[in-house]
Amino acid sequence: MARRIRWGRGAALLLAALAMLPGCAALAPRPTGIDQRLAALPKDGLALHRPVSIRWNDHLVPWIEAESDADLAFALGLVHGHLRGAQVALLRMVARGRLSEIAGPLARDIDHALRILDFGRAAPKIERRWPPETRAFVERFAAGLNHAVLHGPRPREFGLLGLRPEPFTTADILAIGRLAGTDINWLSYFSLLAERGTPGFARRWGRMLEAGAGTAVPGGGEQAALGALLQGLSRSGSNAVAIAPSRSASGAAMLASDPHLGMSLPNLWMLAGMRSPSFHLVGLMVPGLPIIGLGRNRDVAWGGTNLRAASSDLFDVSRLPPEAFSETEVTIRQRLWFSATRRLRVTPQGPVVTDSPVVPGRPGEAIALRWAGQEPADEITALLRAARARSGAEFRDSFSGFAVSPQNMLWAARDGSIGRVTAAVLPARAGFPQEDPVLDARDPAATGPWQRLRDARDLPRLENPPEGVLASANENPTLWTKDPPPIGTFFSDGDRVARLRAMALAKPRLTPADLAAMQADTVAPKAAALAAGLLARLEALPGGAPDPALLAPLRGWDGDYAEASRAALVFELLLARLVPALEVESGSRGPETGWNFLTTFLLRDLDALPPARREAVLREAVAAVAPAAARYRNWGEVHRLRAAHWLVNLPVLGRLFVLGSYPVGGSRETPMKSGHGLVTGPHEVSFGSMARQVSDMADPDANWFTLFGGQDGWLGSAAFADQVPLWRERRGIRMPLRPATVAAEFPRVTVLRP
């Protein structure tokens, strides 16, 4: 029997090795120059009406000129498929719940959860409601994408992952869009389901509401993997600033935007410029989607930040009658293993998420998820219209059909106006539950709000404020508008937006360089206040603070997480010792490590301890910090930014996909966001400021963009990570709109022919 088991394991390993042989090119890719990559682009025999010209700069950024909108859409799809074919294929595998076709049984439960969430559920209704111009544009984009996928070079990752070229449908494109619009509240909601009704739940939920932030209890295996997928791919962060002409050195409005997403390579954005009869703009696109998410045309520049709105509700459907459930069975194909079948149940209040073991609930309870992303709203039409807007008002009105992910969209217009619009579809709630996040599906008061949905026409907006500055950083809407309708419960704590506003108001006139400096700012004002509070409590101990030399950098610290900061290092090491100790003292059932929790509760929890116990906790924390503080000199030594392909997550082979590791400034809530957890030593940033835009409406050519990484997703390409130095040095790539400037700065020319 033992011999048989060993043989079986050996056979499985042999099969796995043989399956990976076609992917060996991905493990040691040959260097590929810009000209080689351009030569590989399919150019002839294309489904075009007229020739299309694509100009390229030295970073392989395309500027497309087409005589018709249809040919522009086809060329855009072709470029997406050529530069990011493997990435778009993987996004579809996630959106469609097909990861088991890559990872085998290890991903089976994750696929089950993704099939339940069903990011393509609303696609048929959306397609039926598309205006003719949207349908034509998306279909032509899909045709270009498919031509590159089916007739271009096969991405090197395909052999390693067991993927084959497969055409995309317009429904696939919609599913990828809804995946990018994932509700960031899900992770907090799902982590709470199994805790409801336990003795510590009421306290935990109350603290979450008071802090105004969710927190996901880290689970193991599939639960953690699903959380990492959704958090890394959803548009869950970002900063945006709009400046009125009265505060601009050029006398025109300006805009700066920097989205926050996962930091893996290739970037989750790509750069493009384009011109056709209806479109003339530059900006950032999500690979696989035919829209500009943030950018600038001749009349309007725009960017957005995640609204953090509650675009979902959880409903207890356990006591609904059997006829309220519709049930289907799906087949999950598994690489190197047999297919599996799983049950999907859907109710009037959405799919039953607790049918997946990745979303654990209480025994005998069925919880359904109602999400605005299941509604037939239309983000593609909204953003195509925004791209054609000729004024701030036209831009604002484009978002009446935009649902997910909910966004604060800021604009700056050539006519001098600036503004913000709440782009979302939300149920017309009267408020949020204070006792339990799960609603009763039998209660008309709970289900009724979903019968009337609010959108951008009903939600807060703000235009041309007297101070001439608009800033957004995932903050609570009550910070900028009075008495907003119920929008959400979990927001950024306001530290970033306060810092952005302070910098914008610090000078009478701002330049594009000033906006770029704001994007790279590493100051967290509340960190300074929290450090001062901790230092005061340490110095109030009998006999004074322990280890004064260790704590000296905290005295007068301004909250700057610069790479060279000693104070930031000591502060974070101290937090990492205090937070777990306070969890034990308070009987907490999970980590409250988010910035909102630290700034709301840390000092309060310390002060609630008996004096002797408080003294012991503080002294033990300082003593525990000392060895690490002696080992490292500054924040940059432990806070590292890794440039790596997303295949870095592969076991054993992952290290082959690391291109470099760099010291970096910033923290959880600095404008230059570089997210991290509790810090006990060297760690890597996985989420943060991964793209930048600055536009000055005084000049059509005054637009600068940078990606952390590069434009090309082809392993070994010279443009795979060539923008990392630009990003680190705070330099941008100019994306002009004037034809003469485009010709000068995008000298390589490719002509696509019918």
C-alpha positions in Angstrom: 0.0 0.0 0.0 2.8 2.5 0.9 4.5 1.7 -2.4 1.3 2.4 -4.2 0.8 5.7 -2.4 4.4 6.8 -3.2 3.9 5.8 -6.8 0.7 7.8 -7.0 2.4 10.9 -5.6 5.3 10.4 -7.9 3.0 10.1 -10.9 1.1 13.3 -9.9 4.4 15.2 -9.6 5.5 13.8 -13.0 2.3 14.9 -14.6 2.6 18.3 -13.0 6.2 18.7 -14.3 5.2 17.6 -17.8 2.3 20.1 -17.8 4.7 22.9 -16.9 7.2 22.1 -19.6 5.6 24.4 -22.2 5.8 27.2 -19.7 9.6 27.1 -19.2 10.0 30.1 -21.4 8.2 32.1 -18.7 10.8 31.1 -16.1 13.8 32.6 -18.0 12.3 34.9 -20.6 14.6 36.2 -23.3 15.1 40.0 -23.4 12.8 41.6 -26.0 13.3 45.1 -27.3 10.7 47.7 -28.2 11.2 47.2 -31.9 10.8 43.4 -31.5 7.5 43.8 -29.7 6.2 46.2 -32.3 7.2 43.8 -35.1 5.1 41.1 -33.4 1.9 43.1 -33.5 -0.5 41.8 -36.1 -0.8 44.6 -38.8 -2.3 43.2 -42.0 -5.6 41.6 -43.0 -7.4 43.2 -40.0 -11.2 43.8 -39.8 -10.8 47.6 -40.4 -12.6 50.0 -42.7 -9.6 52.3 -43.2 -5.9 52.2 -42.2 -5.2 53.1 -38.6 -2.0 54.8 -37.4 -0.5 54.0 -34.0 2.4 56.1 -32.8 4.6 54.7 -30.0 7.0 56.4 -27.6 10.1 54.8 -26.1 8.0 53.3 -23.2 5.7 51.4 -25.7 2.8 53.7 -25.0 0.4 53.9 -28.0 -1.2 57.0 -29.5 -3.9 55.7 -31.9 -5.4 57.8 -34.8 -8.4 56.4 -36.6 -10.8 57.7 -39.2 -13.8 56.1 -37.5 -14.8 55.3 -33.9 -15.3 51.7 -34.9 -11.7 51.4 -36.2 -10.4 53.2 -33.0 -12.2 50.6 -30.9 -10.8 47.7 -32.9 -7.3 49.1 -32.6 -7.6 49.6 -28.9 -8.7 46.0 -28.4 -5.8 44.9 -30.6 -3.3 46.9 -28.4 -4.8 45.5 -25.2 -4.5 42.0 -26.4 -1.0 42.5 -27.6 0.4 44.3 -24.6 -1.7 42.6 -21.8 -3.1 39.4 -23.3 -2.1 37.2 -20.4 -3.3 39.7 -17.8 -6.7 40.0 -19.5 -7.0 36.3 -19.8 -6.3 35.9 -16.1 -8.9 38.6 -15.2 -11.5 36.7 -17.1 -10.6 33.5 -15.3 -11.1 35.2 -12.0 -14.3 37.0 -13.1 -15.8 33.7 -14.4 -14.6 31.5 -11.5 -12.3 29.4 -13.6 -9.1 29.4 -11.5 -9.3 25.7 -11.0 -8.4 25.3 -14.7 -5.0 26.8 -13.7 -4.5 25.7 -10.1 -6.5 22.5 -10.0 -8.4 21.4 -6.8 -6.6 24.0 -4.7 -8.8 26.7 -6.3 -12.1 24.7 -6.3 -13.7 26.4 -3.3 -12.6 29.8 -4.5 -14.2 29.2 -7.9 -17.4 28.1 -6.1 -17.4 31.4 -4.3 -16.7 33.4 -7.5 -19.5 31.5 -9.4 -21.9 32.4 -6.6 -20.9 36.1 -6.8 -21.3 35.8 -10.6 -19.7 39.0 -11.9 -21.4 38.4 -15.3 -24.9 38.0 -13.9 -26.2 41.4 -15.2 -24.5 41.1 -18.6 -27.5 40.0 -20.6 -29.7 42.8 -19.4 -26.9 45.4 -19.8 -26.3 44.3 -23.4 -30.0 44.4 -24.3 -30.1 48.0 -23.0 -26.9 49.3 -24.6 -27.3 52.4 -26.8 -26.3 51.5 -30.4 -23.0 53.5 -30.2 -22.0 51.6 -27.0 -22.8 48.2 -28.5 -20.8 49.0 -31.7 -17.8 50.3 -29.7 -17.6 47.3 -27.3 -18.1 44.7 -30.1 -15.4 46.3 -32.2 -13.1 46.4 -29.1 -13.7 42.7 -28.5 -13.0 41.9 -32.2 -9.6 43.7 -31.9 -8.8 42.0 -28.6 -9.7 38.6 -30.1 -7.5 39.2 -33.2 -4.5 39.8 -31.0 -5.3 36.8 -28.8 -5.9 34.3 -31.6 -3.3 35.5 -34.2 -0.6 37.2 -32.2 2.3 35.7 -30.2 1.2 33.4 -27.4 2.0 35.0 -23.9 4.8 33.1 -22.1 2.7 32.6 -19.0 0.1 30.5 -20.9 2.3 27.4 -21.0 3.1 27.7 -17.3 -0.6 28.2 -16.3 -2.1 25.7 -18.8 -4.0 28.4 -20.7 -4.9 28.3 -24.4 -6.0 31.2 -26.6 -9.7 31.7 -26.3 -11.9 34.4 -27.8 -13.6 37.0 -25.6 -17.2 37.9 -25.7 -18.8 41.2 -24.8 -20.2 39.4 -21.7 -16.7 38.6 -20.7 -15.8 42.2 -20.9 -18.7 43.2 -18.7 -17.8 40.5 -16.2 -14.2 41.9 -16.0 -15.7 45.3 -15.4 -17.9 44.2 -12.6 -14.9 42.3 -11.1 -13.0 45.6 -11.0 -16.1 47.1 -9.3 -16.1 44.7 -6.4 -17.6 46.1 -3.2 -14.7 46.6 -0.7 -17.1 46.1 2.2 -17.5 42.4 1.3 -14.4 41.3 3.2 -15.5 42.9 6.4 -19.0 41.5 6.0 -17.9 38.0 5.3 -15.5 37.9 8.2 -18.3 38.7 10.6 -20.9 36.1 9.5 -19.7 33.3 11.7 -19.3 35.6 14.7 -22.9 36.9 14.8 -24.6 35.9 18.0 -21.4 35.2 19.9 -20.7 37.0 23.2 -18.0 39.4 21.7 -19.9 40.2 18.5 -21.9 43.3 19.7 -18.7 44.9 21.0 -16.8 44.2 17.8 -19.5 45.5 15.5 -19.9 48.6 17.7 -16.2 49.3 17.5 -16.3 48.9 13.7 -19.2 51.4 13.5 -17.5 53.9 15.8 -14.1 53.7 14.0 -16.0 54.0 10.6 -14.0 51.1 9.2 -14.3 47.4 8.5 -11.7 44.9 9.3 -11.4 41.4 7.9 -10.4 38.6 10.3 -7.6 36.9 8.4 -8.6 33.4 7.6 -6.5 30.6 6.2 -6.3 29.0 2.8 -9.1 29.8 0.4 -10.7 32.5 2.5 -7.4 34.5 2.6 -6.8 33.8 -1.1 -10.3 35.1 -2.1 -9.8 38.2 0.0 -6.4 38.9 -1.6 -7.9 38.5 -5.0 -10.8 40.8 -4.5 -8.8 43.4 -2.6 -6.0 43.5 -5.1 -8.2 43.8 -8.2 -10.9 46.2 -6.9 -10.6 49.9 -7.2 -10.6 50.4 -3.4 -8.4 53.5 -2.8 -7.1 56.6 -4.5 -6.5 60.3 -4.2 -7.8 63.1 -6.4 -7.4 66.9 -6.3 -9.0 69.5 -8.5 -7.6 73.1 -8.5 -9.6 76.2 -9.7 -7.9 78.8 -11.9 -7.8 81.2 -9.0 -5.3 79.0 -7.3 -3.4 77.9 -10.4 -0.1 79.4 -11.6 -1.2 78.9 -15.2 -4.6 80.6 -14.6 -6.4 77.4 -15.7 -7.9 74.6 -13.7 -5.7 71.6 -12.9 -6.3 68.0 -11.8 -4.1 65.4 -10.1 -5.2 61.7 -9.6 -3.4 58.7 -8.3 -5.3 55.4 -7.9 -4.4 52.8 -5.2 -4.4 49.2 -6.1 -2.3 46.1 -5.8 1.4 46.7 -6.6 2.1 43.6 -8.7 3.4 43.8 -12.3 2.0 44.3 -14.9 0.2 47.3 -13.5 -3.6 47.1 -13.4 -3.7 50.2 -15.6 -2.3 50.9 -19.0 -1.7 54.2 -20.8 -3.1 55.2 -24.2 -3.8 58.2 -26.3 -6.5 58.2 -29.0 -8.2 60.3 -31.7 -11.2 59.5 -33.9 -14.3 61.5 -35.0 -15.8 61.3 -31.4 -12.8 60.8 -29.2 -9.7 62.8 -28.6 -8.1 62.0 -25.2 -5.3 60.4 -23.2 -5.5 58.5 -20.0 -5.4 55.2 -18.1 -7.4 52.1 -19.1 -8.1 48.9 -17.2 -6.7 46.0 -19.4 -9.6 44.3 -21.2 -12.0 47.3 -20.8 -12.8 49.8 -23.6 -12.9 52.8 -21.4 -10.6 55.5 -19.9 -11.0 55.4 -16.2 -9.0 58.6 -15.5 -7.6 61.0 -18.1 -8.1 64.1 -20.1 -9.6 65.3 -23.3 -9.3 68.8 -24.7 -12.0 70.2 -22.5 -12.1 68.1 -19.3 -9.6 66.2 -17.1 -10.9 63.7 -14.5 -10.0 61.2 -11.8 -11.8 59.4 -9.1 -11.5 57.8 -5.7 -13.4 54.9 -4.3 -16.5 56.2 -2.4 -16.4 53.3 0.0 -20.2 53.2 -0.3 -22.3 50.3 0.9 -23.4 49.1 -2.5 -24.4 45.7 -1.0 -26.6 44.4 1.8 -26.6 41.0 3.4 -30.0 39.2 4.0 -30.9 36.2 6.1 -32.9 34.1 3.7 -33.1 31.0 5.9 -36.8 31.3 6.5 -37.9 32.2 3.0 -40.2 29.5 1.4 -38.5 26.9 -0.8 -40.1 28.5 -3.9 -38.1 31.7 -3.3 -34.9 29.8 -4.2 -33.8 29.0 -7.8 -31.1 26.4 -7.9 -28.6 25.4 -10.6 -25.6 23.1 -10.7 -22.3 24.2 -12.3 -19.3 22.2 -13.4 -15.9 23.4 -12.3 -13.1 22.0 -14.5 -9.9 21.3 -12.6 -6.4 21.1 -14.0 -4.8 17.7 -13.8 -7.9 16.4 -11.9 -11.5 15.4 -12.3 -14.2 18.0 -12.8 -16.4 19.0 -9.7 -20.0 20.0 -9.5 -21.3 22.6 -7.1 -24.7 24.1 -6.2 -25.7 27.7 -6.8 -28.8 29.2 -5.2 -30.3 32.6 -5.9 -33.1 34.4 -4.1 -34.9 37.7 -4.8 -32.3 39.2 -2.5 -29.3 37.8 -4.4 -27.2 34.7 -4.4 -26.7 32.6 -1.2 -23.0 33.3 -0.5 -22.8 31.0 2.6 -23.3 28.0 0.3 -19.5 28.4 -0.3 -17.2 27.2 2.4 -15.0 30.2 1.8 -17.8 32.4 3.3 -18.5 30.7 6.6 -21.8 31.4 8.3 -23.6 30.1 11.3 -24.9 26.5 11.2 -28.3 26.3 9.5 -28.3 29.9 8.3 -28.4 31.0 4.6 -27.1 34.5 3.9 -27.7 36.2 0.5 -25.9 39.1 -1.0 -27.7 41.9 -2.7 -25.3 44.1 -4.7 -25.7 47.0 -7.0 -23.3 45.2 -9.4 -26.1 42.7 -10.0 -28.3 45.5 -11.4 -28.3 46.4 -15.2 -26.5 49.7 -14.7 -24.0 50.7 -17.4 -20.5 51.9 -16.5 -19.2 51.5 -20.0 -21.7 53.9 -21.5 -21.2 56.3 -18.7 -17.4 56.5 -19.1 -17.6 56.6 -23.0 -19.9 59.6 -22.6 -17.6 61.1 -20.0 -14.7 60.7 -22.4 -16.6 62.8 -25.0 -17.7 65.5 -22.5 -17.1 69.1 -23.6 -17.8 70.7 -20.2 -17.9 69.9 -16.5 -21.7 69.8 -16.7 -21.6 67.2 -19.5 -19.1 65.2 -17.6 -21.2 65.2 -14.4 -24.3 64.2 -16.3 -22.6 61.2 -17.9 -22.7 59.3 -14.6 -26.5 58.8 -14.2 -26.0 55.1 -15.2 -22.8 54.4 -13.3 -23.1 51.8 -10.5 -19.8 50.1 -9.4 -17.4 50.5 -7.9 -19.0 53.6 -6.4 -16.7 56.6 -7.1 -16.1 60.2 -6.1 -15.4 61.6 -9.6 -13.5 64.9 -9.7 -13.1 67.0 -12.8 -11.3 70.2 -13.9 -12.6 71.8 -17.1 -11.1 74.2 -19.7 -13.8 76.7 -18.9 -12.4 77.0 -15.4 -15.0 75.0 -13.5 -14.1 72.2 -11.1 -16.4 69.8 -9.4 -17.1 66.4 -8.0 -20.0 64.0 -8.6 -21.0 60.9 -6.6 -21.0 58.2 -9.2 -22.9 55.2 -7.7 -26.2 53.3 -7.6 -27.4 52.8 -4.1 -30.6 51.6 -2.5 -32.7 54.4 -1.0 -32.0 53.5 2.6 -33.2 55.4 5.6 -30.1 54.4 7.6 -27.9 51.4 8.4 -28.4 48.6 11.0 -26.7 49.3 14.3 -27.0 45.9 15.9 -26.4 43.4 13.1 -25.1 43.8 9.5 -27.5 41.1 8.3 -31.0 42.1 7.4 -34.2 39.9 7.5 -35.3 39.1 4.0 -38.9 38.9 5.2 -38.9 42.5 6.4 -40.3 45.0 3.8 -38.5 47.8 5.5 -35.2 46.0 4.8 -35.9 44.9 1.2 -37.9 48.0 0.2 -35.0 50.4 -0.3 -33.8 48.2 -3.2 -37.0 48.9 -5.1 -35.9 52.5 -5.5 -32.3 53.1 -6.4 -30.5 56.4 -6.2 -27.8 57.3 -8.7 -25.6 60.3 -9.5 -28.6 62.5 -10.1 -29.8 62.0 -6.5 -26.5 61.8 -4.7 -24.3 64.7 -3.4 -22.3 66.9 -5.8 -20.1 70.0 -5.4 -19.0 72.5 -7.9 -16.7 75.5 -7.8 -16.1 75.8 -4.1 -15.1 79.4 -3.0 -11.6 78.2 -1.7 -10.8 76.9 -5.2 -9.8 73.4 -4.0 -11.5 70.0 -4.1 -9.8 66.9 -2.7 -11.0 63.4 -2.2 -9.3 60.4 -0.5 -12.1 57.8 0.3 -13.4 60.1 3.1 -16.8 60.2 4.7 -19.1 62.4 2.6 -20.1 64.3 5.7 -16.7 66.0 5.5 -17.7 67.9 2.4 -21.5 68.0 2.2 -24.2 68.5 4.8 -26.7 65.8 5.6 -25.9 63.4 2.7 -28.3 60.4 2.3 -27.1 57.2 3.9 -24.1 56.2 1.7 -21.9 53.9 3.8 -20.4 53.2 7.2 -16.7 52.4 6.5 -14.5 55.2 5.1 -10.9 56.4 5.3 -10.4 58.3 8.5 -9.9 61.7 6.8 -6.2 62.0 7.4 -5.2 61.8 3.7 -7.9 64.3 2.5 -7.0 66.7 5.3 -3.3 66.6 4.3 -4.1 67.0 0.6 -6.3 70.0 1.3 -3.7 71.6 3.6 -1.0 71.3 1.0 -3.3 72.6 -1.7 -4.1 75.7 0.4 -0.6 76.3 1.6 0.4 78.2 -1.6 -1.5 81.0 -3.3 -0.7 79.5 -6.7 0.0 75.9 -7.6 2.0 74.4 -10.5 1.9 70.9 -11.9 5.1 70.2 -10.1 3.3 71.1 -6.8 0.6 68.6 -7.6 3.2 65.9 -8.4 4.9 66.7 -5.0 1.6 66.2 -3.2 1.2 62.8 -4.8 4.6 61.8 -3.4 4.0 63.2 0.1 4.6 60.8 3.0 3.1 62.7 6.0 0.3 61.3 8.2 -0.7 64.1 10.6 -2.6 61.6 12.9 0.5 59.5 13.2 2.2 62.5 14.7 -0.7 63.0 17.2 -0.8 59.3 18.1 3.0 59.2 18.6 2.8 62.3 20.8 0.1 60.6 22.9 2.1 57.5 23.3 5.2 59.4 24.3 3.3 61.4 26.9 2.0 58.3 28.5 5.4 56.7 28.5 7.0 59.8 30.1 4.2 59.9 32.7 5.3 56.5 34.0 6.9 56.3 37.5 10.6 57.2 37.0 9.9 58.5 33.4 10.0 56.8 30.1 12.0 53.6 29.7 14.9 53.7 27.2 14.8 57.5 26.5 17.4 57.1 23.7 15.1 54.7 21.8 12.1 57.0 22.2 13.9 60.3 21.5 13.1 60.3 17.7 9.4 60.5 18.5 9.7 63.8 20.3 8.4 66.4 17.9 7.9 64.0 15.0 5.7 65.5 12.4 4.3 62.1 11.1 6.6 62.0 8.0 7.1 58.4 6.9 10.2 59.4 4.7 12.5 56.5 3.8 15.2 58.0 6.1 12.9 58.5 9.1 14.0 56.9 12.3 10.9 58.1 14.1 8.6 56.2 11.7 10.5 53.0 12.3 10.3 53.3 16.1 6.7 54.3 16.1 5.6 51.4 13.9 7.6 48.9 15.9 6.0 50.2 19.1 2.5 49.9 17.6 3.2 46.3 16.6 3.9 45.4 20.2 1.0 47.4 21.8 -1.8 46.3 19.5 -1.6 42.5 20.2 -1.2 43.3 23.9 -4.3 45.4 24.0 -6.3 42.7 22.1 -5.5 40.3 24.9 -6.5 42.8 27.5 -9.8 43.6 25.9 -10.7 40.1 24.9 -10.9 41.0 21.2 -11.7 38.2 18.8 -9.6 39.5 16.0 -7.0 42.1 15.0 -8.0 45.7 14.8 -5.0 46.9 12.9 -6.6 49.4 10.5 -5.6 53.0 10.8 -9.1 54.0 11.9 -9.0 51.6 14.8 -5.5 52.7 15.8 -6.4 56.4 15.8 -9.8 55.8 17.5 -9.1 53.3 20.1 -5.4 52.8 20.9 -4.9 55.5 23.4 -8.4 55.0 24.8 -7.8 51.3 25.3 -4.5 52.0 27.0 -6.1 54.5 29.4 -8.8 52.0 30.3 -6.3 49.6 31.8 -5.6 49.7 35.5 -2.5 51.9 36.1 -0.2 49.0 37.1 -1.3 46.9 34.1 -0.9 49.9 31.7 2.6 50.5 33.0 3.5 46.9 32.5 2.1 46.9 28.9 4.0 50.0 28.0 7.3 48.9 29.5 7.1 45.4 27.9 6.4 47.0 24.5 9.4 49.3 24.7 11.6 46.4 25.8 10.4 44.2 23.0 11.0 47.0 20.4 14.6 47.6 21.4 16.3 44.7 19.6 14.6 45.4 16.2 15.2 49.1 16.6 18.9 48.4 17.1 19.0 46.2 14.0 17.5 48.7 11.6 18.3 52.4 11.1 15.3 53.8 9.4 11.8 53.2 7.9 13.2 52.5 4.4 15.2 49.6 5.6 12.1 47.7 6.7 9.5 49.2 4.4 10.2 47.7 1.0 8.5 48.0 -2.4 9.0 44.9 -4.5 8.8 45.0 -8.2 7.6 41.5 -9.2 5.4 39.8 -11.7 2.2 38.4 -10.3 3.6 34.9 -10.8 5.8 35.7 -7.7 3.0 33.9 -5.8 3.9 30.5 -7.3 5.4 28.1 -4.7 9.1 27.6 -5.1 9.3 29.2 -8.6 7.9 32.6 -7.4 11.3 34.1 -6.6 12.3 33.9 -10.3 9.7 36.7 -11.0 11.2 39.3 -8.6 12.8 42.2 -10.5 13.9 44.3 -7.5 13.2 45.5 -4.0 13.5 49.1 -3.0 13.2 51.2 0.1 10.0 53.3 0.0 8.4 56.0 2.1 4.7 56.4 3.0 2.3 54.3 5.1 -1.3 53.3 5.4 -2.8 56.8 5.2 -0.2 59.0 3.7 -1.0 60.7 0.3 1.7 58.5 -1.2 0.0 55.4 0.1 2.1 52.3 0.7 -0.1 49.9 2.7 1.2 47.6 5.4 0.1 45.8 8.5 1.8 45.7 11.9 5.6 46.0 11.5 8.1 43.8 13.4 10.8 43.9 10.7 11.3 43.9 6.9 8.0 43.6 5.0 6.7 44.4 1.5 4.2 46.8 0.3 1.4 45.0 -1.5 -1.1 47.9 -2.0 -0.7 51.6 -2.6 -0.1 54.4 -5.1 0.6 52.5 -8.3 -0.2 55.1 -11.0 -0.2 58.9 -11.3 -1.8 61.6 -13.4 -1.3 65.4 -13.5 -3.1 67.7 -16.0 -3.1 71.5 -16.5 -6.0 72.7 -18.6 -4.0 75.7 -19.8 -2.2 73.5 -22.3 -3.5 70.5 -24.2 -0.1 68.9 -23.9 0.3 69.4 -20.2 -0.5 65.9 -19.1 1.8 63.5 -17.3 1.3 59.9 -16.3 3.4 57.2 -14.6 2.8 53.5 -13.9 4.5 51.6 -11.2 6.0 49.0 -13.6 5.6 49.5 -17.3 3.2 49.5 -20.2 4.0 46.0 -21.6 2.9 42.8 -19.9 5.2 40.6 -22.0 7.7 38.9 -19.8 11.2 40.0 -20.8 10.0 43.1 -22.6 12.1 46.3 -22.3 8.9 48.1 -21.4 7.8 45.6 -18.7 9.3 47.6 -15.8 10.9 50.6 -17.4 8.7 53.1 -15.6 9.7 51.9 -12.1 12.7 54.4 -12.1 10.3 57.2 -13.2 7.8 56.3 -10.5 10.6 56.3 -7.8 12.1 59.6 -9.1 8.6 61.3 -9.3 8.8 61.9 -13.0 6.0 61.4 -15.5 5.6 60.5 -19.2 4.0 63.4 -21.1 0.8 62.5 -22.9 0.1 65.3 -25.3 -3.0 66.1 -27.3 -1.7 68.4 -30.1 -0.9 66.3 -33.2 2.5 68.0 -33.8 3.6 67.2 -30.2 2.4 63.6 -30.6 4.3 63.2 -33.8 7.5 64.5 -32.1 7.3 62.5 -28.9 5.8 59.3 -30.3 8.2 58.7 -33.2 7.6 55.0 -34.0 4.7 54.5 -36.4 2.7 51.3 -37.0 0.1 51.3 -39.7 -2.7 48.8 -39.3 -4.3 47.9 -42.6 -7.7 46.3 -43.6 
